[in-house]
Amino acid sequence: MKGKFIVIEGIDGCGKTTQIDEISKWLPTSGLMGGDSKLIKTREPGGSLLGKKLRNLILDNNKNNKPSSLAELLLYSADRAEHVSKIISPALEKEDWVISDRYADSTLAYQGYGRNINLEIIRSLESIVCQGEQPDLTIFLEISAEESILRRKNFIPDRIESEGINFLKKVNEGFKLIAKEKNWKVISATQNVNAITNEIKETLLKNFS
């Protein structure tokens, strides 16, 4: 038996962090997890020690440090390879549960649909770095690009968040296509926080009871 691997996806501002915090409080007492199982809360980029350093490189807003699109893709892939090896796989092997803020399909959305890097190149790379670890459930919190920008207007943007609305629209369309292809659970993130949390709880109970 392995633990369960849950991923929350969506463009910036959709509320992933808030929902992961809420679900992480509930899951250990939900009756879904085994008695000895722990819940590991993580994120990409930056889930591992090396990943934290890579995150700083990837999201650095200094224009002089901006990587090429290919270098950016490879940095995300290095982060994910380390994340799987050091955090995700060991936890799942111990029958712990993992909930991650983003995983491989974020790369497909941002670098594939957003940066126009060949999707098959990305898929080939991900088949190596994911090392066979695929989510048991992916939840897509859906908002518009306009809503994303509105929600983040008082925050200092990182490099990816600074790309502008046209880039964000392409990424969002990519997420929608991937969600349809992979039969993700899609939840409107324009609802209030409690309604979204309850819908995620219902989805987890339906999938894992």
Residue pairs with C-beta under 8 A, 6 or more apart in sequence:
1 95
2 92
2 93
2 95
3 37
3 91
3 92
3 93
3 94
3 95
3 96
3 97
3 98
4 32
4 92
4 97
4 98
4 136
4 137
4 208
5 88
5 92
5 97
5 98
5 100
5 133
5 134
5 135
5 136
5 137
6 97
6 98
6 99
6 100
6 135
6 136
6 137
6 138
6 139
6 204
7 99
7 100
7 102
7 103
7 105
7 135
7 137
7 138
7 139
8 16
8 19
8 20
8 99
8 100
8 101
8 102
8 138
8 139
8 141
9 16
9 102
9 103
9 105
9 106
9 109
9 138
9 139
9 140
9 141
9 175
9 179
9 184
10 16
10 140
10 141
10 142
10 143
10 175
10 189
11 143
11 145
11 148
11 168
11 171
11 172
11 175
12 148
12 152
12 160
12 161
12 168
13 143
13 147
13 148
13 149
13 150
13 151
13 152
14 141
14 142
14 143
14 148
14 189
15 141
15 189
15 193
15 196
16 101
16 102
16 141
17 101
18 193
19 141
19 193
19 196
19 197
19 200
20 41
20 99
20 101
22 193
22 197
22 200
23 99
23 197
23 200
23 201
23 204
24 39
24 41
24 99
26 197
26 201
27 33
27 39
27 97
27 99
27 204
28 39
30 201
30 204
30 205
32 204
32 205
32 208
32 209
33 39
33 97
34 95
36 95
37 95
37 96
37 97
38 91
38 94
38 96
38 97
39 96
39 97
39 98
39 99
40 87
40 88
40 91
40 96
40 97
40 98
40 99
41 99
42 83
42 87
42 88
42 98
42 99
42 100
42 101
43 100
43 101
43 102
44 51
44 76
44 79
44 80
44 83
44 100
44 101
44 102
44 103
44 106
45 51
45 54
45 55
45 58
45 59
45 75
45 76
45 79
45 80
45 102
46 52
46 54
46 55
46 79
47 79
47 83
47 87
47 88
47 100
48 79
48 82
48 83
48 86
48 87
49 86
50 78
50 79
50 82
50 86
51 79
51 82
51 83
54 75
54 78
54 79
54 82
55 79
57 65
57 67
57 75
58 67
58 72
58 75
58 76
58 79
58 159
58 160
59 158
59 159
59 160
60 158
60 159
61 157
61 158
61 159
61 162
66 159
67 75
69 111
69 115
69 116
69 117
70 117
72 111
72 115
73 107
73 111
73 115
73 117
73 122
73 125
76 107
76 111
77 107
77 125
77 126
77 129
78 129
80 103
80 104
80 107
80 126
80 129
80 130
81 128
81 129
81 131
84 129
84 130
84 131
84 133
85 131
87 98
88 98
88 100
88 133
89 131
89 133
91 97
91 98
92 98
92 133
100 135
103 135
103 138
104 126
104 129
104 130
105 138
105 175
105 178
105 182
107 122
107 126
108 119
108 122
108 123
108 126
108 174
108 178
109 171
109 172
109 174
109 175
109 178
110 160
110 171
110 174
111 117
111 122
112 118
112 119
112 122
112 174
113 119
113 170
113 171
113 173
113 174
113 175
113 177
114 163
114 167
114 168
114 170
114 171
114 174
136 207
136 208
137 185
137 203
137 204
137 207
137 208
138 179
138 182
138 184
138 185
139 184
139 185
139 186
139 187
139 200
139 203
140 175
140 179
140 184
140 185
140 186
140 187
141 187
141 189
141 196
142 175
142 176
142 179
142 186
142 187
142 188
142 189
143 151
143 188
143 189
143 190
144 172
145 165
145 168
145 169
145 172
146 165
147 190
148 168
148 172
149 165
149 168
152 161
155 161
178 184
179 186
185 203
187 196
187 199
187 200
187 203
188 196
189 196
191 199
